[in-house]
Each structure stands twice: as C-alpha cells, then as structure tokens.
Amino acid sequence: MSKTKKIVVIGGGTGSFTVLSGLKKYSVDISAVVSMTDSGGSNKVIRDELGLLPTSDIRQCFVALAENGKEQALRKLFIYRFSKGNGLNGMTFGNLFLAALSDIFGSQIEAIKKTGQLLKIKGRVLPVTLTDSNLAAVYENGKKIVGEHLIDEPKHSGKLKIDEVFLKPKAKMYSEAKKAILKADLVVIGPGDLYTSIIANLLTEGMSSVLKKTKAKVVYIMNLMTRSGQTFGFSAKDHIQVLEKYLGKNCLDYVLINAKTLPESALAKYRKIKELPVIDDLKDSYFKVIRGDFLSKKETKPIPGDILKRSLIRHDSDKLAKALFKLCKQ
C-alpha cells in the first residue's frame, strides 16, 4: 500500500487559494504555509488595534480547504466582507472570527487550529512565522518603504524596480512549517505577487536552508501577469532570477507556466494599469519547464466592500492540481 503523498503550498492570497482549492480533491496530505506580513485593509486593524498577526491569507486558505458539505454556510460566512459601517467596512467575518477565538483561547495558533477543526479543512494551515514583522523594500532610486500594503499599492508610478526586500524585524520560521517542508514529497511555491506573497515567505530565517535540505521536489507556478509596483516589465526569466537571489541557484525542480492565450477583454483592463502578460522566455535549465493550459475561463468580479486591488484572471484550480498531482507521483 503506497503512502499518502505530502504536498506543501507556500504563498498567500488568491494564489494559494487557487492551488489549494484544486488539491483538496485529491488523496494527498496538504499543508499550506502562509505569509504573515500583510498590513493593508482589515489586516491593518487586526495588527494595529488588536495586536495580532495578519489573518487574511490564513482565512483564504481555510476557505479553500474547507469541506463543501454541511460546512458550506460557515464557508460563506468566512468569505463574507462587510460593505457598510465606518468600523466594519472592508472587514471580513473570517478575520473577526479568528480575532475573537485568539482572545478566547489566549493564543492565535490555538485559534488557527480550532478554526481548522470547525471548518473540517482537508489539511493544515500554518503561518510561516509567529514573529510580528513587516516587509520592507529598497527601490532602485534608493528609497525605502516599510509595509506590505505600501509595496503592493505603491504611490509611485509603478515602474520603479525593487532592488531588495527584507523583513523588519527578522522573523524566525515557525517550527511546524519547517517540519512540514522537510517531510514533504512536493513543495509548491506560488502563484502570487512575487515580493509580497512569495518572497515575504522565503525571507523567513531558516526557509532557504529548509528548502535545500528537503527531499521534496520544488515547483514554482509562474504568474500570468506582471504586477505594477513589483514586477513591471518582468519576463518569466526575471521572476526566476529574483527567486534565485533569495534561495540560491538550483532552488527549483520544475516551473509551471501557462501557454494558453489570455482573453483580450481582460488584457485591455490590465493595460490601463500598466500590467501585461508575463513573457515566456524560459528554457530547461537545472529545472524542467512544464507548459500547458492552466488558465481559468472565468474573469474575477470585485467583491463589495473590498478596497484592495485583485487579479482579474487567474489560474484554473483543477488544471493546476492535476499537473501537481502528476509531479507528486513521479
């Protein structure tokens, strides 16, 4: 009898949500390792007023991994975002729920465990760190900015390149996240905003060495679009070079990249905000490039009360999961 394959997904936001939503349909052991530097929207309230670590990315992973049976109503509650009221506008029920449980049990980690049990999630959701830290960026003009939301939604034109990012203060990797990666058969990085969702995880002390030690195959899912303020004008090779800067050479085994043509209706909207499809200029290197149709046919619609910028076109959960499960069995 073959043992259940273990897959770890590293990232945050809608990227991890997409991957996890597809993987939960397979007979695999899933661990989601989530970035903990979000400082915008409702997370600013969670951090500044309640003194807690940000929970939005954790909440999205819970929703992705939750069962679709009797817990469907709870799942919808966790997604629900208030669109009225001076104090509640933009806040999600899921974030408030996690904050309340943290207060009740006196521990945010305990609140995360209890929520996973309540939603009967398939797998585990693990913060990459328990350190209260912020993402900081140094731009090519020498200017430094502290705070993920200021990097994600820049006040400059969006064309400035980021020279370096770091955590302030330095953040120690959560021991359970480390154990999950070391025991994994496959580690999935991305998709997601390169600096604020991906590199924010990789900067955690211990992550680079753990990814080198693990026997798991490491796969990176290339973004569909560039991101103004982070990856303006980036090609696929540029994304890989940034990953190598923080993880070192030979850090990947596979790169998944979409080869399906993106819909013109969505591209026209993206061009208005100076964002373009990521050009595929990759060749097989120390990693193998896997090309395919990984595109979702649905265009994402804005949610009332959501003040943050979201992607319009995304990867398809089922297509990604099928490709990842195949890699896991090799």
C-alpha positions in Angstrom: 0.0 0.0 0.0 1.5 3.3 -1.1 1.8 6.1 1.4 -0.2 9.3 1.0 1.9 11.9 -0.7 2.6 15.1 1.2 2.3 18.5 -0.5 3.3 21.8 1.0 2.0 25.0 -0.7 3.9 28.2 0.1 2.4 31.6 -0.6 -0.7 33.5 0.3 -3.7 35.3 -1.0 -5.6 34.2 -4.1 -2.7 32.2 -5.5 -2.7 29.8 -2.6 -6.5 29.7 -2.6 -6.5 28.6 -6.2 -3.9 25.8 -5.7 -5.4 24.5 -2.5 -9.0 24.5 -3.9 -7.9 22.0 -6.6 -5.5 19.9 -4.5 -8.1 19.1 -1.8 -10.0 17.0 -4.3 -7.0 14.5 -4.4 -5.9 11.9 -1.9 -2.9 13.9 -0.6 -1.7 15.3 2.7 -1.8 19.1 2.3 0.0 21.8 4.4 -0.4 25.5 3.5 2.5 27.7 4.7 1.2 31.2 4.7 2.9 34.6 4.6 2.4 36.8 7.7 3.4 40.3 6.6 0.1 41.6 5.2 -0.5 45.1 6.5 -3.3 46.5 4.4 -7.1 46.6 4.6 -8.6 44.7 7.5 -5.2 43.4 8.5 -4.1 46.8 9.5 -6.9 46.9 12.1 -6.1 43.3 13.2 -2.4 44.3 13.7 -2.6 47.9 14.9 -5.7 47.7 17.1 -5.8 44.1 18.3 -2.0 43.3 18.3 -2.5 40.1 16.3 -0.7 38.7 13.3 -2.5 39.3 10.0 -5.1 36.7 9.2 -6.5 37.4 5.7 -4.2 34.9 3.9 -4.8 32.3 6.6 -8.6 32.8 6.2 -8.4 32.3 2.4 -6.5 29.0 2.9 -9.2 27.9 5.3 -11.9 28.7 2.8 -10.1 26.8 0.1 -9.5 23.7 2.2 -13.0 23.6 3.8 -15.4 20.8 3.0 -18.2 21.6 0.7 -20.9 19.7 2.7 -22.7 20.9 5.8 -20.0 23.5 6.5 -21.0 25.4 3.3 -22.7 28.1 5.3 -19.7 28.6 7.5 -17.5 28.7 4.4 -19.7 31.5 3.1 -19.5 33.3 6.4 -15.7 33.3 6.3 -15.8 34.8 2.8 -18.3 37.5 3.8 -17.0 41.0 3.7 -18.8 43.9 5.3 -19.6 46.8 2.9 -21.2 49.2 5.3 -20.3 50.9 8.6 -17.3 53.1 9.4 -15.6 50.5 11.5 -16.7 47.3 9.7 -16.5 48.4 6.0 -13.9 46.2 4.3 -13.6 43.8 7.2 -14.3 40.1 6.7 -16.2 37.9 9.1 -13.5 35.3 9.0 -10.9 37.8 10.3 -13.2 38.9 13.1 -13.9 35.2 14.0 -10.1 34.4 14.2 -9.5 37.5 16.3 -12.3 36.5 18.7 -11.0 32.9 19.0 -7.5 34.3 19.7 -8.9 36.3 22.6 -10.9 33.4 23.9 -8.1 30.9 23.9 -5.3 33.4 24.5 -3.3 32.1 21.5 -3.5 32.9 17.8 -2.0 29.4 17.0 -4.8 27.8 19.1 -7.4 29.9 17.3 -6.0 28.7 13.9 -6.2 25.0 15.0 -9.7 25.4 16.3 -10.9 27.1 13.2 -9.5 24.3 11.0 -11.4 21.8 13.1 -14.6 23.7 12.9 -14.4 24.0 9.1 -13.2 20.4 8.8 -10.5 21.5 6.4 -8.6 19.0 4.4 -5.0 19.5 5.6 -3.3 22.2 7.8 -2.8 25.9 7.6 0.5 27.0 9.1 1.8 30.6 9.5 5.3 30.8 8.1 6.3 32.7 11.3 4.9 33.8 14.6 7.1 36.9 14.6 5.3 40.3 14.2 7.3 41.6 11.3 6.9 43.9 8.3 8.1 43.6 4.7 10.4 46.4 3.7 11.6 47.3 0.2 14.5 49.3 -1.2 13.9 50.7 -4.7 16.4 51.4 -7.5 16.3 55.1 -6.6 17.4 54.3 -3.0 14.1 55.0 -1.4 13.0 52.6 1.3 9.4 51.7 2.2 8.2 49.6 5.2 4.8 47.8 5.0 3.5 45.3 2.6 0.4 47.3 1.6 2.6 50.3 0.6 4.7 47.9 -1.6 1.5 46.3 -3.0 -0.2 49.5 -3.7 2.7 52.0 -4.4 2.3 55.7 -4.5 4.9 55.9 -7.3 4.2 55.3 -11.0 4.6 51.5 -10.6 7.6 51.4 -12.9 10.3 51.7 -10.2 12.2 48.4 -9.7 12.7 46.9 -6.3 16.4 46.3 -5.6 16.0 44.4 -2.3 13.4 43.3 0.2 13.8 42.3 3.8 11.8 41.6 7.0 11.8 44.2 9.8 12.5 42.8 12.3 13.9 39.5 11.2 11.4 36.6 11.5 12.1 33.1 12.7 10.4 30.3 10.8 7.6 28.5 12.6 8.7 25.1 13.7 5.6 23.3 12.3 6.1 24.9 8.9 9.7 23.7 8.9 8.7 20.1 9.8 6.1 20.1 7.0 8.6 21.1 4.3 11.2 18.6 5.5 8.6 15.7 5.3 7.0 16.8 2.0 7.1 15.0 -1.3 6.3 18.1 -3.3 6.7 21.8 -2.4 4.7 24.3 -4.4 5.7 27.9 -4.5 3.1 30.4 -5.9 1.4 31.7 -7.8 1.1 35.1 -6.3 2.6 38.6 -6.2 6.4 38.0 -6.4 7.5 40.1 -3.5 4.5 40.5 -1.2 3.2 36.9 -1.4 6.2 34.8 -2.3 9.5 36.4 -1.3 7.8 37.5 2.0 7.7 33.8 2.9 11.2 33.0 1.6 12.8 35.7 3.7 11.9 34.0 6.9 15.0 32.8 8.7 15.5 29.1 8.0 13.4 28.9 4.9 16.2 28.8 2.4 18.1 26.1 4.3 15.0 24.0 4.8 14.2 24.1 1.1 17.8 23.0 0.4 17.5 20.1 2.9 14.1 18.7 1.9 14.0 15.7 -0.4 10.8 17.1 -1.9 10.6 18.3 -5.5 10.1 22.0 -5.6 7.9 23.6 -8.2 7.2 27.2 -8.9 4.0 28.3 -10.6 4.7 31.3 -12.8 2.3 34.3 -12.6 0.1 35.0 -15.5 0.5 38.8 -15.4 3.2 41.3 -14.3 2.3 43.5 -11.3 2.7 47.3 -11.3 5.0 48.3 -8.4 6.6 44.9 -8.1 7.3 43.2 -11.4 6.8 46.0 -14.1 8.1 44.7 -17.4 9.2 41.4 -15.9 9.6 38.3 -18.1 9.4 34.7 -16.7 13.2 34.6 -16.5 13.2 37.8 -14.4 10.9 36.1 -11.9 13.2 33.1 -11.6 16.3 35.4 -11.1 14.5 37.1 -8.1 13.8 33.7 -6.6 17.4 32.7 -7.1 18.5 35.8 -5.4 16.8 34.8 -2.1 17.0 31.0 -2.4 20.2 30.5 -4.4 20.8 28.6 -7.7 19.4 25.2 -8.2 16.5 26.1 -5.9 13.8 24.6 -8.2 13.0 21.3 -9.9 10.0 22.4 -12.1 8.4 25.6 -13.3 4.8 25.5 -14.4 3.9 28.2 -16.9 0.6 28.9 -18.8 0.8 28.6 -22.6 -2.9 29.4 -23.2 -3.7 32.8 -24.8 -5.2 35.2 -22.3 -8.6 36.8 -23.1 -8.4 40.3 -24.8 -11.3 41.6 -22.7 -9.2 41.2 -19.5 -5.9 42.3 -21.1 -7.5 45.6 -22.1 -8.3 46.3 -18.5 -4.8 45.3 -17.4 -3.1 47.6 -19.9 -4.9 50.6 -18.3 -3.0 49.8 -15.1 0.3 49.1 -16.9 0.2 45.3 -16.3 1.0 42.8 -19.1 1.2 39.0 -19.6 4.4 37.5 -18.3 6.5 36.7 -21.4 7.7 33.1 -21.5 11.5 33.3 -22.2 12.4 30.2 -20.2 14.5 27.2 -21.4 15.1 24.0 -19.5 17.9 24.7 -17.1 18.6 22.9 -13.8 14.8 22.9 -13.6 12.3 21.5 -16.1 9.8 23.8 -17.7 6.2 22.5 -17.9 3.9 24.4 -20.3 0.2 23.9 -20.6 -3.3 25.4 -20.4 -3.5 26.4 -16.8 -5.9 29.3 -17.4 -9.3 29.7 -15.8 -12.1 30.7 -18.2 -13.7 32.9 -15.5 -13.0 36.6 -15.1 -12.9 37.5 -11.4 -15.5 40.1 -10.3 -14.9 42.6 -7.5 -16.5 41.9 -4.1 -18.5 44.7 -2.4 -16.5 46.3 0.4 -13.1 45.0 -0.9 -10.9 48.1 -1.2 -7.8 46.2 -2.3 -6.7 45.6 -5.9 -7.3 42.0 -7.0 -6.4 40.0 -10.1 -9.0 39.7 -12.9 -7.7 36.5 -14.5 -6.4 33.6 -12.6 -5.1 30.0 -12.9 -7.6 27.2 -13.0 -7.6 25.2 -9.8 -8.3 21.8 -11.3 -5.8 22.2 -14.1 -3.1 23.1 -11.7 -4.0 20.4 -9.3 -3.9 17.7 -12.0 -0.4 18.8 -13.1 0.9 19.0 -9.5 -0.5 15.6 -8.5 1.2 14.0 -11.6 4.5 15.5 -10.5 4.0 14.3 -6.9 3.7 10.7 -8.2 6.9 10.8 -10.2 
